Amino acid sequence: MKGAGWKSISLVDVKGKVTFTLWLCGCNLRCPFCHNWKIANGSREACSEIDIEKMKGDLLSVLTLIDYFHVTGGEPLMQVNELKGLFKELKSEGVKISLNSNLTLPWLLEEVLPLLDHVATDLKLPEFYGYGEATSSAIFSNFLKSLDLLAEAHTKVELRIPIAKGYELSAYENLFRAVVPHLKFPHYFVLNRLLGPPLTEPRDEIWCRAHCFAGLEEGVEELDKLSKILNTANL
Ligand code: SF4
């Protein structure tokens, strides 16, 4: 299993929960704001074979302190066979499993779905996938299929909404209206203003110069409006 390491105690990977977090390499998307792009690209600089036994030892030592074993990336489902084996083993030992996925590979999600207690995902405008319009639209359909699968399985979902400058509120509103009918079981939203250099190292710095760091005033106002739109879309 190729990964970029783990952190035994993390307070920032799942909202309000303590996690043991593992980063896996590879991703099928090319999001311009991605600050884990070296992991997503599977670069030699960032990725190597994970020492599973050592990781399980570290996990065991903090088991009573954590809420979830959380796997992120990259896109963890790119290594679904190995991931399924690991999840099965941990689940049989009573560990709760949380997956961070872009949810654009529903046929791979199905492989691990019964083993998941929690899923975190970005709710992105399709323009953010890093592909042309037709491909992005097909990818977004897959995202909706994944939400349907999670709803059927009654899996708790955390949806993080990347907020960027230079996009109309109506684009977000259309996104919410498309997504809300697919959310039938526990879910919650996190508004996530995109950061850029020097706080992060995004894949596409030019894109980030134009779209990251919505100004404070503008950002607060936008977040407020988006919260209202979300509440309305939820009704
Ligand atoms: S889906 Fe996540 S890991 Fe993959 S490119 Fe986008 S932000 Fe990066």
Boltz pocket constraint, residues with backbone or C-beta under 6 A from the ligand:
constraints:
  - pocket:
      binder: B
      contacts: [[A, 26], [A, 27], [A, 28], [A, 29], [A, 30], [A, 31], [A, 33], [A, 34], [A, 35], [A, 36], [A, 37], [A, 40], [A, 73], [A, 74], [A, 75], [A, 102], [A, 128]]
      max_distance: 6.0
